[in-house]
Amino acid sequence: MGSLKDVLEVSRGKFRAFCNENDLGELALPPEIKAGYRAENFVIHDLVLPSRTLEGNAEIHAQITLKLKCLPRALAMLDAPPAENMVLKLQNDSGNPPLTLIFPACKLLPVWEFAPGFTGEHLITLKFSAVCDPQGKLFYYNCT
């Protein structure tokens, strides 16, 4: 298996999105994935020792933005009751080599945008939030 740089430079083609094995269709644009982490600071007060600040464990998270062409499937997801633990799969079968990214602990954010197209397709933008699964992994990938 090559480095992540090799995977990103070699893989080309359009992505499809699957949410809990439901096909959301082909993406209009490549997915936008922004990962980061946050850590909370705690102030410890003690009668004997001076107060001090401790940093808690860092929490890794990501925000995933998808621009979808298939409006009915996206609207059905937005209309359904929100689910906490969804599996989001982004698949690029036309790439060389094919690439699949799986985010095992996602939720759909209540933030979305609809862009009607007067001469082309309507687009809808959905945003997902991903956190680490119980094994501590934010995402899994497969490139064969």
Residue pairs with C-beta under 8 A, 6 or more apart in sequence:
1 143
2 10
7 97
7 99
7 141
7 143
10 95
10 96
10 97
11 92
11 95
11 96
11 97
11 98
11 99
11 143
12 94
12 95
12 96
13 92
13 93
13 94
13 95
13 96
14 26
14 27
14 92
14 94
15 26
15 27
15 30
15 31
15 90
15 91
15 92
16 23
16 24
16 25
16 26
16 27
16 90
16 91
16 92
16 93
17 23
17 24
17 25
17 27
17 31
17 66
17 68
17 88
17 89
17 90
17 91
18 24
18 88
18 89
18 90
18 91
19 77
19 86
19 87
19 88
19 89
19 106
19 108
20 83
20 86
20 87
21 87
22 73
22 77
23 73
24 66
24 68
24 70
24 73
24 74
24 77
24 126
25 68
25 69
25 70
25 73
26 69
26 70
27 66
27 67
27 68
27 69
28 67
28 68
28 69
28 121
28 123
29 67
31 64
31 65
31 66
31 90
31 101
32 64
32 65
32 66
33 62
33 63
33 64
33 65
33 101
34 62
34 63
34 64
34 65
35 60
35 61
35 62
35 138
36 60
36 61
36 62
37 58
37 59
37 60
37 61
38 58
38 59
38 61
39 55
39 56
39 57
39 58
39 59
40 55
40 56
41 53
41 54
41 55
41 56
42 53
42 54
42 55
42 56
43 51
43 52
43 53
44 51
44 52
44 53
44 54
45 51
46 52
59 131
59 132
60 131
60 132
60 138
61 129
61 130
61 131
61 132
61 138
62 103
62 129
62 130
62 138
62 139
63 109
63 127
63 128
63 129
63 130
64 88
64 90
64 103
64 106
64 127
64 128
64 129
64 130
65 125
65 126
65 127
65 128
66 125
66 126
66 127
66 128
67 123
67 124
67 125
68 74
68 123
68 124
68 125
68 126
69 121
69 122
69 123
71 114
71 122
71 124
74 112
74 124
74 126
75 124
77 108
77 126
78 108
78 112
78 126
82 107
82 108
82 110
83 107
83 108
84 107
85 105
85 106
85 107
86 106
86 107
86 108
86 128
87 102
87 103
87 104
87 106
88 102
88 103
88 106
88 128
88 130
89 100
89 101
89 102
89 103
90 100
90 101
90 102
90 103
91 98
91 99
91 100
91 101
92 98
92 99
92 100
97 143
97 144
98 143
98 144
99 141
99 142
99 143
100 141
100 142
100 143
101 139
101 140
101 141
102 139
102 140
102 141
102 142
103 128
103 130
103 138
103 139
104 133
104 137
104 139
104 140
105 130
105 131
105 132
105 133
106 128
106 129
106 130
107 128
107 129
108 126
108 127
108 128
109 126
109 127
109 128
109 129
111 127
112 124
112 125
112 126
112 127
113 124
113 125
114 122
114 123
114 124
114 125
115 122
115 123
115 124
115 125
116 122
117 123
130 138
130 139
131 138
132 138
